Amino acid sequence: MAKTIYLLNGPNLNLLGMRQPEIYGSDTLNKVEASAVARGKELMLNVQARQSNHEGQLVDWIQEARDQAAGIIINPAAYSHTSVAILDALNMFEGPVVEVHISQIHKREAFRHHSYVSQRADAVIAGAGIQGYLLALEHMAALLAN
């Protein structure tokens, strides 16, 4: 039976393909999610992809994952650098957490170099473009297998 993985995307990621393609590429979030769902099936993972521009909604989904998901892959976007609420919610989740960033946040503005989410994440994938989501799924499958 496939294990459920929540794939959570934060603010402005709904504009992938339109927003700063020189940084984030030209693929849409729909394409990213479809690729993740397909790769998840290959890895025997049921990927539930969700996106919100609202911090509280992301917190609600993380709390929901406590009963519904084996793991969380999260691109908190700008909330990486500001949200103690998302960190606190992730700290209450008992499964593995993988943080994803499309861009290499450590080569960008100084305020992007710190992520609260990284304090909880079992792994962080940054700068691999949208392939980072597929790498996160592969790593999640390995974490769940152990």
VMD Tcl script that draws the C-alpha trace (Angstrom):
set ca {
  {0.00 0.00 0.00}
  {1.31 3.44 -0.96}
  {2.24 5.80 1.85}
  {0.78 9.30 1.66}
  {3.16 12.23 1.33}
  {1.98 15.82 1.62}
  {3.70 18.07 -0.91}
  {3.13 21.59 0.39}
  {4.02 24.75 -1.51}
  {3.95 28.22 -0.02}
  {3.27 31.73 -1.27}
  {3.69 32.79 -4.88}
  {4.53 29.29 -6.09}
  {1.14 29.27 -7.83}
  {2.80 31.75 -10.22}
  {5.62 29.42 -11.30}
  {6.29 29.84 -15.00}
  {5.36 33.53 -14.84}
  {7.29 34.75 -11.80}
  {10.97 35.49 -12.40}
  {11.62 32.65 -14.86}
  {15.34 33.49 -14.78}
  {15.31 32.29 -11.14}
  {12.44 29.78 -10.97}
  {12.28 28.47 -14.54}
  {9.36 28.32 -16.95}
  {7.53 25.24 -15.67}
  {4.18 25.75 -13.98}
  {3.19 24.46 -10.56}
  {0.71 22.14 -12.28}
  {3.60 20.54 -14.18}
  {5.68 20.26 -11.01}
  {2.79 18.62 -9.16}
  {1.99 16.23 -12.03}
  {5.64 15.16 -12.22}
  {5.74 14.64 -8.45}
  {2.54 12.58 -8.45}
  {3.87 10.40 -11.30}
  {7.26 9.88 -9.64}
  {5.52 9.19 -6.36}
  {3.55 6.35 -7.94}
  {6.81 4.82 -9.18}
  {8.14 5.02 -5.61}
  {4.91 3.64 -4.09}
  {4.07 7.04 -2.59}
  {0.67 8.73 -2.80}
  {1.56 12.40 -3.29}
  {-1.06 14.91 -2.17}
  {0.02 18.27 -3.62}
  {-1.28 21.51 -2.13}
  {-0.37 25.20 -2.41}
  {-1.39 28.21 -0.37}
  {-0.39 31.84 -0.10}
  {-1.62 31.80 3.51}
  {0.57 30.78 6.44}
  {-2.34 29.54 8.55}
  {-3.52 27.22 5.78}
  {-0.06 25.67 5.56}
  {-0.05 25.21 9.36}
  {-3.50 23.55 9.15}
  {-2.26 21.12 6.50}
  {0.87 20.28 8.52}
  {-1.33 19.56 11.53}
  {-3.65 17.44 9.36}
  {-0.62 15.49 8.14}
  {-0.05 14.21 11.67}
  {-2.94 11.78 11.11}
  {-2.97 11.53 7.32}
  {0.61 11.42 5.99}
  {3.79 9.46 6.46}
  {5.98 12.39 5.41}
  {5.98 16.02 4.32}
  {7.86 17.65 1.47}
  {7.58 21.41 1.82}
  {8.67 24.41 -0.16}
  {7.66 27.11 2.31}
  {8.91 29.81 -0.08}
  {9.16 33.19 1.69}
  {7.77 31.66 4.89}
  {11.07 29.77 5.20}
  {12.67 32.94 6.45}
  {9.88 34.24 8.69}
  {7.55 31.55 10.01}
  {8.05 30.21 13.48}
  {4.42 28.99 13.24}
  {5.31 26.62 10.39}
  {8.39 25.45 12.30}
  {6.30 24.79 15.41}
  {3.74 22.81 13.39}
  {6.49 20.76 11.74}
  {8.02 20.05 15.15}
  {4.76 18.35 16.13}
  {4.85 16.11 13.04}
  {6.53 12.78 13.77}
  {7.39 11.69 10.22}
  {10.24 12.82 7.98}
  {10.29 16.32 6.51}
  {12.19 17.36 3.39}
  {12.52 21.06 2.59}
  {12.77 22.09 -1.07}
  {13.82 25.37 -2.67}
  {13.88 25.77 -6.44}
  {16.56 28.46 -6.28}
  {19.87 28.29 -4.47}
  {18.81 30.43 -1.51}
  {22.40 30.75 -0.26}
  {23.39 32.63 -3.42}
  {20.57 35.14 -3.07}
  {19.87 38.04 -0.71}
  {21.26 37.61 2.80}
  {17.81 37.42 4.41}
  {17.13 34.25 2.38}
  {20.14 32.42 3.83}
  {18.30 31.48 7.02}
  {15.36 29.08 7.05}
  {13.40 28.29 10.20}
  {12.07 25.16 8.47}
  {15.61 23.81 8.07}
  {15.80 23.42 11.86}
  {13.21 20.63 11.57}
  {13.92 19.25 8.10}
  {15.60 15.88 7.77}
  {17.04 17.10 4.46}
  {17.15 20.34 2.48}
  {17.35 20.44 -1.30}
  {18.07 23.88 -2.73}
  {19.15 25.07 -6.15}
  {18.22 21.97 -8.16}
  {15.31 23.70 -9.90}
  {12.06 21.81 -10.10}
  {14.02 18.55 -10.15}
  {14.53 19.21 -6.45}
  {10.98 17.97 -5.88}
  {11.79 14.63 -7.52}
  {15.02 14.36 -5.54}
  {12.99 15.07 -2.39}
  {10.59 12.25 -3.25}
  {13.45 9.82 -3.79}
  {14.99 10.80 -0.48}
  {11.60 10.58 1.25}
  {11.15 7.04 -0.08}
  {14.58 6.12 1.33}
  {13.78 7.71 4.70}
  {10.50 5.81 4.94}
  {12.14 2.54 3.94}
  {14.52 2.72 6.92}
}
mol new
graphics top color blue
foreach p $ca { graphics top sphere $p radius 0.5 }
foreach p [lrange $ca 0 end-1] q [lrange $ca 1 end] { graphics top cylinder $p $q radius 0.2 }
display resetview
